[in-house]
Amino acid sequence: MKKCVETVGFLVFLQGVAGLLYEWTGWFRLGTLVARLDFLQGYALFVHIVLVVTGGALMVAADSIRS
């Protein structure tokens, strides 16, 4: 279970970082899921920041899970 939470946290963190790269530079759209969702277009930067923080929190919280 610990590895699963760490993996999900890493993937969420990676989506957030890729999205921030896309928002700031305009490239790397292929790796972002939020950039493809039309209803999040006005809030994309905020959503990417939330994804980075959530992914980091999941990776830290995975350490408290006992194997």
Backbone as JSON Lines, residues from 0, in Angstrom:
{"i":0,"aa":"M","n":[0.82,-1.19,0.0],"ca":[0.0,0.0,0.0],"c":[0.87,1.26,0.0]}
{"i":1,"aa":"K","n":[1.98,1.18,0.71],"ca":[2.87,2.34,0.79],"c":[3.43,2.7,-0.58]}
{"i":2,"aa":"K","n":[3.86,1.71,-1.34],"ca":[4.4,1.96,-2.68],"c":[3.33,2.53,-3.61]}
{"i":3,"aa":"C","n":[2.1,2.06,-3.47],"ca":[1.0,2.54,-4.3],"c":[0.73,4.02,-4.04]}
{"i":4,"aa":"V","n":[0.7,4.42,-2.78],"ca":[0.47,5.82,-2.43],"c":[1.64,6.68,-2.89]}
{"i":5,"aa":"E","n":[2.86,6.19,-2.75],"ca":[4.02,6.93,-3.24],"c":[3.97,7.11,-4.75]}
{"i":6,"aa":"T","n":[3.57,6.08,-5.47],"ca":[3.48,6.15,-6.92],"c":[2.41,7.14,-7.37]}
{"i":7,"aa":"V","n":[1.25,7.08,-6.74],"ca":[0.18,8.02,-7.07],"c":[0.61,9.45,-6.75]}
{"i":8,"aa":"G","n":[1.26,9.64,-5.62],"ca":[1.75,10.96,-5.26],"c":[2.77,11.49,-6.26]}
{"i":9,"aa":"F","n":[3.65,10.62,-6.71],"ca":[4.65,11.03,-7.7],"c":[3.99,11.4,-9.02]}
{"i":10,"aa":"L","n":[3.01,10.62,-9.45],"ca":[2.32,10.92,-10.71],"c":[1.55,12.23,-10.64]}
{"i":11,"aa":"V","n":[0.9,12.48,-9.51],"ca":[0.17,13.74,-9.34],"c":[1.16,14.91,-9.32]}
{"i":12,"aa":"F","n":[2.27,14.74,-8.62],"ca":[3.3,15.77,-8.58],"c":[3.86,16.03,-9.98]}
{"i":13,"aa":"L","n":[4.09,14.98,-10.73],"ca":[4.62,15.11,-12.09],"c":[3.64,15.83,-13.01]}
{"i":14,"aa":"Q","n":[2.35,15.55,-12.86],"ca":[1.34,16.26,-13.65],"c":[1.34,17.75,-13.33]}
{"i":15,"aa":"G","n":[1.49,18.08,-12.06],"ca":[1.53,19.48,-11.66],"c":[2.74,20.21,-12.22]}
{"i":16,"aa":"V","n":[3.9,19.58,-12.14],"ca":[5.13,20.2,-12.66],"c":[5.06,20.34,-14.17]}
{"i":17,"aa":"A","n":[4.58,19.31,-14.85],"ca":[4.45,19.39,-16.32],"c":[3.47,20.48,-16.71]}
{"i":18,"aa":"G","n":[2.41,20.62,-15.95],"ca":[1.43,21.66,-16.23],"c":[2.0,23.05,-16.02]}
{"i":19,"aa":"L","n":[2.8,23.22,-14.97],"ca":[3.44,24.51,-14.74],"c":[4.42,24.84,-15.85]}
{"i":20,"aa":"L","n":[5.16,23.84,-16.31],"ca":[6.06,24.06,-17.44],"c":[5.28,24.48,-18.68]}
{"i":21,"aa":"Y","n":[4.13,23.86,-18.89],"ca":[3.32,24.22,-20.05],"c":[2.77,25.64,-19.92]}
{"i":22,"aa":"E","n":[2.33,26.0,-18.74],"ca":[1.77,27.35,-18.54],"c":[2.83,28.42,-18.7]}
{"i":23,"aa":"W","n":[4.04,28.18,-18.22],"ca":[5.09,29.19,-18.25],"c":[5.83,29.27,-19.57]}
{"i":24,"aa":"T","n":[6.03,28.11,-20.23],"ca":[6.83,28.11,-21.45],"c":[6.04,27.83,-22.71]}
{"i":25,"aa":"G","n":[4.88,27.2,-22.59],"ca":[4.07,26.91,-23.75],"c":[4.39,25.58,-24.42]}
{"i":26,"aa":"W","n":[5.35,24.84,-23.93],"ca":[5.65,23.54,-24.5],"c":[5.4,22.47,-23.45]}
{"i":27,"aa":"F","n":[5.52,21.24,-23.84],"ca":[5.29,20.07,-22.98],"c":[3.81,19.84,-22.72]}
{"i":28,"aa":"R","n":[2.96,20.18,-23.71],"ca":[1.52,19.97,-23.56],"c":[1.17,18.49,-23.55]}
{"i":29,"aa":"L","n":[1.98,17.68,-24.2],"ca":[1.69,16.27,-24.33],"c":[1.56,15.58,-22.97]}
{"i":30,"aa":"G","n":[2.31,16.01,-21.99],"ca":[2.3,15.36,-20.69],"c":[1.3,15.91,-19.71]}
{"i":31,"aa":"T","n":[0.5,16.89,-20.09],"ca":[-0.42,17.49,-19.14],"c":[-1.85,17.07,-19.4]}
{"i":32,"aa":"L","n":[-2.54,16.69,-18.37],"ca":[-3.94,16.3,-18.49],"c":[-4.85,17.5,-18.33]}
{"i":33,"aa":"V","n":[-4.5,18.42,-17.46],"ca":[-5.36,19.58,-17.18],"c":[-5.46,20.5,-18.38]}
{"i":34,"aa":"A","n":[-4.42,20.58,-19.19],"ca":[-4.45,21.45,-20.37],"c":[-5.46,20.98,-21.4]}
{"i":35,"aa":"R","n":[-5.86,19.73,-21.33],"ca":[-6.82,19.18,-22.29],"c":[-8.27,19.28,-21.82]}
{"i":36,"aa":"L","n":[-8.48,19.61,-20.56],"ca":[-9.84,19.71,-20.02],"c":[-10.35,21.14,-20.18]}
{"i":37,"aa":"D","n":[-11.41,21.3,-20.96],"ca":[-11.91,22.63,-21.29],"c":[-12.47,23.39,-20.08]}
{"i":38,"aa":"F","n":[-13.1,22.69,-19.14],"ca":[-13.74,23.39,-18.03],"c":[-12.74,23.91,-17.0]}
{"i":39,"aa":"L","n":[-11.47,23.55,-17.11],"ca":[-10.45,24.05,-16.2],"c":[-9.55,25.11,-16.82]}
{"i":40,"aa":"Q","n":[-9.86,25.58,-18.01],"ca":[-8.98,26.49,-18.73],"c":[-8.73,27.8,-17.98]}
{"i":41,"aa":"G","n":[-9.7,28.34,-17.32],"ca":[-9.48,29.59,-16.6],"c":[-8.7,29.42,-15.31]}
{"i":42,"aa":"Y","n":[-8.66,28.21,-14.81],"ca":[-8.03,27.93,-13.51],"c":[-6.83,27.02,-13.62]}
{"i":43,"aa":"A","n":[-6.26,26.9,-14.78],"ca":[-5.22,25.9,-15.02],"c":[-4.0,26.11,-14.12]}
{"i":44,"aa":"L","n":[-3.55,27.34,-13.98],"ca":[-2.36,27.6,-13.15],"c":[-2.62,27.21,-11.7]}
{"i":45,"aa":"F","n":[-3.77,27.58,-11.18],"ca":[-4.12,27.22,-9.81],"c":[-4.2,25.71,-9.64]}
{"i":46,"aa":"V","n":[-4.8,25.02,-10.6],"ca":[-4.94,23.57,-10.52],"c":[-3.57,22.9,-10.54]}
{"i":47,"aa":"H","n":[-2.64,23.41,-11.34],"ca":[-1.3,22.82,-11.38],"c":[-0.56,23.01,-10.06]}
{"i":48,"aa":"I","n":[-0.72,24.16,-9.45],"ca":[-0.09,24.39,-8.15],"c":[-0.68,23.44,-7.11]}
{"i":49,"aa":"V","n":[-2.01,23.27,-7.14],"ca":[-2.66,22.34,-6.21],"c":[-2.18,20.91,-6.44]}
{"i":50,"aa":"L","n":[-1.98,20.53,-7.7],"ca":[-1.47,19.19,-7.99],"c":[-0.06,18.99,-7.44]}
{"i":51,"aa":"V","n":[0.79,19.99,-7.56],"ca":[2.15,19.87,-7.02],"c":[2.11,19.7,-5.5]}
{"i":52,"aa":"V","n":[1.31,20.51,-4.83],"ca":[1.23,20.43,-3.37],"c":[0.6,19.11,-2.94]}
{"i":53,"aa":"T","n":[-0.45,18.67,-3.62],"ca":[-1.11,17.42,-3.27],"c":[-0.19,16.22,-3.5]}
{"i":54,"aa":"G","n":[0.53,16.22,-4.61],"ca":[1.47,15.13,-4.86],"c":[2.57,15.08,-3.83]}
{"i":55,"aa":"G","n":[3.09,16.23,-3.46],"ca":[4.11,16.27,-2.41],"c":[3.56,15.78,-1.07]}
{"i":56,"aa":"A","n":[2.33,16.17,-0.76],"ca":[1.72,15.72,0.5],"c":[1.48,14.22,0.5]}
{"i":57,"aa":"L","n":[1.09,13.67,-0.63],"ca":[0.89,12.22,-0.7],"c":[2.2,11.46,-0.52]}
{"i":58,"aa":"M","n":[3.27,11.97,-1.11],"ca":[4.56,11.3,-0.95],"c":[5.06,11.37,0.48]}
{"i":59,"aa":"V","n":[4.82,12.49,1.14],"ca":[5.23,12.6,2.55],"c":[4.34,11.73,3.43]}
{"i":60,"aa":"A","n":[3.04,11.7,3.13],"ca":[2.12,10.91,3.94],"c":[2.36,9.41,3.77]}
{"i":61,"aa":"A","n":[2.94,9.01,2.67],"ca":[3.21,7.59,2.46],"c":[4.22,7.05,3.47]}
{"i":62,"aa":"D","n":[5.05,7.93,4.0],"ca":[6.04,7.48,5.0],"c":[5.38,7.06,6.31]}
{"i":63,"aa":"S","n":[4.19,7.58,6.59],"ca":[3.53,7.22,7.85],"c":[2.75,5.92,7.75]}
{"i":64,"aa":"I","n":[2.63,5.36,6.57],"ca":[1.91,4.09,6.38],"c":[2.84,2.94,6.75]}
{"i":65,"aa":"R","n":[2.35,2.06,7.58],"ca":[3.15,0.88,7.96],"c":[2.98,-0.21,6.92]}
{"i":66,"aa":"S","n":[4.04,-0.87,6.61],"ca":[3.99,-1.93,5.59],"c":[3.33,-3.18,6.1]}
